[in-house]
Amino acid sequence: MIHTKTLRVALSRHYSRNPFHGAGRTVISLLKQNYINDAIEAYKKSPDPAGAACLISNEICYTKAIQYYSTLLNVSEPHDHVFGALVKLIRATKNQQKMSALWKDMKRFNVLPNRQLFSSIISTSTEARDKELLRDLLETWPRLNFQDDAICIQFIRSFTDVEDFNSGFEAYKVLEKPTIPVFMVIIQACRSAQQPACVAMLWNDILKHGINIDSRLCSLLIATCYDINNSVLTQEVFEYSQHLKVSFHSIFKPQLNVIDCSQLIKLFSEAGNFDKAMDVLEYLDQWKMQPNAQLYTSLITACANSALLSYGRKVHAHILASNVAINLVLGNALINMYSKGGDVNEAHKIFMSMKDKDIITWTALLSGCSLVGDGKTALAIFHEMQARCIVPDEGVVTCVLHALSYSGMIDESIKLIESLSFTPTLKIRTCLVDCLARLGRLQEAEEMVLGMHDADCQAWMQNEPRCRTSEKIDARDNKDRTTKRFCLFAVIEHLCRCW
């Protein structure tokens, strides 16, 4: 039996003051004495809303409750207590699909639900995943007298559950001035629905209403910005927080962990705001949180891509001070950063200190040698690879060839190619042609080009911008020779412009 003692007492007090509801008082009195059958018979003789509400609230069978309800409709109109009892029974008996028909009856009899009943109807509709009913409830809500945050939050969560984000956003717009809890729920809904434009709109509403964002809302905004990779909005959030005189540390003290810091570092570094990224490291130091290698790798990679070696050195110093073990991925990122920054010596030191190395490690170090044109060092590293029985790939060979080319070591380049254990790829051969042409050995460059297959030359012309031309080819030359000569002439023309 459903426990409805509170409802019975309330109904008894309500109808005991009304002399026109004698039958209702009889049903309530009989139910109090547990004379259920007598109460049902009394109700059938003289059905009224009070008796119907009591019987339905005392019922565990939905079919019987509907019979009481139908009996009442034959003689009278139901009121909100009857519908409240039916809604409770619908949820208790898992008959949520019946809610839509019941809501239509409420509208037919012009019964306006109170706040508690309206909330129960929303919950029942959500459990039934009835989008149409939820939309109908949303249209009715502005006509009721309780446009509060709790109902708005319930609507947003319900529409999120049924995957109807647009209607949830309409519920948010009903409020004249949303509060922080409402903003947090709607932003979470934006994250679930992947609606980045709406996040920017919500941020504008925060500014418009002058909301004093707290740590939770600020952290949620930044997490959302990370999801949609919006570093510009992240900076706006920080500028606003600074305008409110909220310090960086006080904003993030309750919620930030190492993962959050990694997200912040990624966003700030991609936006070029490395000062803020360094503030994140200071925050970690202040709260004695140990950064992980992944966090450092993210920041080091950003420094390398932005060619900011000065910030990279600061991060490297922080790594050494934190005693974080430099694993393979972090070591590769450090070597890549120093190589791109032109500090091959420091890159080589890190390389020598690493126990584990893969082909990426060797390629990163050789790319630094290629960038500064240090052919001797590049050749020595290449020979060390061969001594360790590490098979070089195309990227390694091209890095060494570029370094040898800028150092004028063409003979060593030819010997290197001859020593390869695999057939040189098109990229390696075209790299050697560049080397020969750069050093003025055009006859050898021509012989190498003319010795290529026509398919390779065609691929070269398609992939290399300097080989693309709209000029007409002399028809007297055969196709094979013309294609190859155009490749050669394009290289020579390019080198002449460089000189």
Residue pairs with C-beta under 8 A, 6 or more apart in sequence:
1 58
1 60
2 57
2 58
2 59
2 60
2 88
2 89
2 92
4 57
4 58
4 85
7 53
7 54
7 57
7 81
7 84
7 85
8 28
8 31
8 32
8 54
8 57
8 58
11 24
11 28
11 50
11 53
11 54
11 81
12 25
12 28
12 32
14 50
15 21
15 24
15 25
15 28
15 50
16 25
21 48
21 50
22 46
23 42
23 43
23 45
23 46
23 47
23 48
23 50
23 51
24 48
24 49
24 50
24 51
24 54
25 50
26 39
26 42
26 46
26 51
27 39
27 42
27 43
27 50
27 51
27 54
27 55
28 50
28 51
28 54
30 36
30 38
30 39
30 42
31 39
31 54
31 55
31 58
36 58
39 51
39 54
39 55
40 55
42 51
43 51
43 52
43 55
43 68
43 71
44 71
47 68
47 71
47 72
47 74
47 75
47 76
48 72
48 75
48 76
49 72
49 76
49 77
49 78
49 79
49 81
49 82
50 81
52 68
52 69
52 71
52 72
52 78
52 82
52 85
53 79
53 81
53 82
53 84
53 85
55 65
55 68
56 65
56 68
56 69
56 82
56 85
56 86
56 89
57 85
57 88
57 89
59 65
59 68
59 89
60 89
60 92
60 93
61 93
62 89
62 90
62 93
62 95
62 98
65 85
65 86
65 89
69 78
69 82
69 86
72 78
72 82
77 109
78 105
78 109
78 111
79 111
80 111
80 112
80 113
80 114
80 117
83 102
83 105
83 106
83 111
83 113
83 117
84 113
84 116
84 117
84 120
86 102
87 99
87 102
87 117
87 120
87 121
87 124
88 120
89 95
90 96
90 98
90 99
90 102
90 124
91 120
91 123
91 124
91 127
96 124
96 125
96 127
96 128
96 130
97 128
97 130
99 121
99 124
99 125
99 128
99 130
99 133
100 125
100 128
100 130
100 132
100 133
103 121
103 125
103 133
103 136
103 137
106 113
107 140
112 143
112 144
113 121
113 144
115 144
115 146
115 148
115 151
118 137
118 141
118 144
118 146
118 151
119 150
119 151
119 154
121 137
122 134
122 137
122 151
122 154
122 155
122 158
123 154
123 158
125 133
125 134
125 137
125 158
126 134
126 157
126 158
126 161
126 162
129 161
129 162
130 162
131 159
131 162
131 164
131 167
134 155
134 158
134 159
134 162
134 164
134 167
135 164
135 167
137 155
138 155
138 167
138 170
138 171
138 174
141 147
141 151
141 155
141 171
141 174
142 174
147 174
147 175
149 175
149 178
149 179
149 181
149 182
152 171
152 172
152 174
152 175
152 178
152 182
153 181
153 182
153 185
155 167
155 168
155 171
156 168
156 171
156 172
156 182
156 185
156 186
156 189
157 168
157 185
157 189
158 168
159 165
159 167
159 168
159 171
159 189
160 168
160 188
160 189
160 192
160 193
163 193
165 189
165 190
165 192
165 193
165 195
165 198
168 186
168 189
169 186
169 189
169 198
172 178
172 182
172 186
175 182
177 209
178 186
178 205
178 209
179 211
180 211
180 213
180 214
180 216
180 217
183 202
183 205
183 206
183 211
183 217
184 216
184 217
184 220
186 202
187 199
187 202
187 217
187 220
187 221
187 224
188 220
190 196
190 198
190 199
190 202
190 224
191 223
191 224
191 227
194 227
194 228
196 228
196 230
199 221
199 224
199 225
199 228
199 230
199 233
200 230
200 233
203 221
203 233
203 236
203 237
206 213
206 240
207 240
211 217
212 244
213 221
213 237
213 240
213 241
213 244
213 246
215 250
215 251
215 252
215 253
215 254
215 255
216 254
216 255
218 237
218 241
218 251
218 252
219 251
219 252
219 254
219 255
219 256
219 260
221 233
221 234
221 237
222 234
222 237
222 260
222 263
222 264
222 267
223 260
223 263
225 231
225 233
225 234
225 237
225 267
226 234
226 263
226 264
226 266
226 267
229 267
229 270
231 267
231 268
231 270
231 271
231 273
232 271
234 264
234 267
234 268
234 271
235 268
235 271
235 273
235 276
238 248
238 276
241 251
248 279
248 283
249 283
249 286
252 260
252 283
253 287
256 264
256 283
257 289
258 284
258 289
258 290
258 291
258 292
258 295
261 280
261 283
261 284
261 289
261 291
261 295
262 292
262 294
262 295
262 298
264 276
264 277
264 280
265 277
265 280
265 295
265 298
265 299
265 302
266 298
266 302
268 274
268 276
268 277
268 280
269 277
269 298
269 299
269 302
269 303
269 306
270 302
272 306
274 302
274 303
274 306
274 308
274 311
277 299
277 302
277 311
278 311
278 314
281 291
281 299
281 315
281 318
283 289
284 290
284 291
290 322
290 324
291 318
291 322
291 324
292 324
293 324
293 325
293 326
293 327
293 329
293 330
294 329
296 315
296 318
296 319
296 324
296 330
296 333
297 329
297 330
297 333
299 315
300 312
300 315
300 316
300 330
300 333
300 334
300 337
301 333
301 336
301 337
303 309
303 311
303 312
303 315
303 337
304 312
304 333
304 336
304 337
304 340
304 341
307 340
307 341
309 337
309 338
309 341
309 342
309 343
312 337
312 338
312 341
316 334
319 326
319 330
324 330
326 334
326 350
326 353
326 354
327 356
328 354
328 356
328 357
328 358
328 361
331 350
331 351
331 353
331 354
331 356
331 361
332 358
332 360
332 361
332 364
334 347
334 350
335 347
335 350
335 351
335 361
335 364
335 365
335 368
336 364
336 367
338 344
338 346
338 347
338 350
338 368
339 347
339 364
339 365
339 367
339 368
339 369
339 371
340 367
340 368
340 371
342 368
342 371
342 372
343 368
344 365
344 368
344 369
344 372
344 374
344 377
347 364
347 365
347 368
348 365
348 377
351 357
351 361
351 365
354 361
359 390
359 392
359 393
359 395
359 396
362 381
362 385
362 390
362 392
362 396
363 393
363 395
363 396
363 399
365 381
366 378
366 381
366 382
366 396
366 399
366 400
366 403
367 399
369 375
369 377
369 378
369 381
369 399
369 400
369 403
370 378
370 399
370 400
370 402
370 403
370 406
373 403
373 406
373 407
374 403
374 407
375 403
375 404
375 405
375 406
375 407
375 408
375 409
375 412
376 407
376 409
377 403
378 399
378 400
378 403
378 404
379 400
379 403
379 404
379 409
379 412
379 416
381 400
382 392
382 396
382 400
382 416
385 392
385 396
386 392
386 419
391 421
391 422
392 400
392 420
394 425
394 427
394 428
397 416
397 417
397 420
397 424
397 428
397 431
398 427
398 428
398 431
400 416
401 413
401 416
401 417
401 428
401 431
401 432
401 435
402 431
404 410
404 412
404 413
404 416
404 435
405 413
405 431
405 434
405 435
405 438
405 439
408 439
410 435
410 436
410 439
410 441
413 432
413 435
414 432
417 424
417 428
417 432
420 428
424 432
426 452
426 456
426 459
426 460
429 448
429 452
429 456
430 460
430 464
432 448
433 445
433 448
433 449
433 487
433 488
433 491
434 491
434 495
436 442
436 444
436 445
436 448
437 445
437 488
437 491
437 492
437 495
438 495
442 492
445 488
445 491
445 492
446 488
449 457
449 484
449 485
449 487
449 488
450 481
450 484
450 485
450 488
452 460
452 484
452 487
454 479
454 480
454 483
454 484
457 483
457 484
457 487
458 483
460 467
460 487
461 467
461 468
461 483
461 486
461 487
461 490
462 468
464 490
466 490
466 491
466 493
466 494
467 486
467 487
467 490
467 491
469 486
469 490
473 482
473 486
474 482
477 485
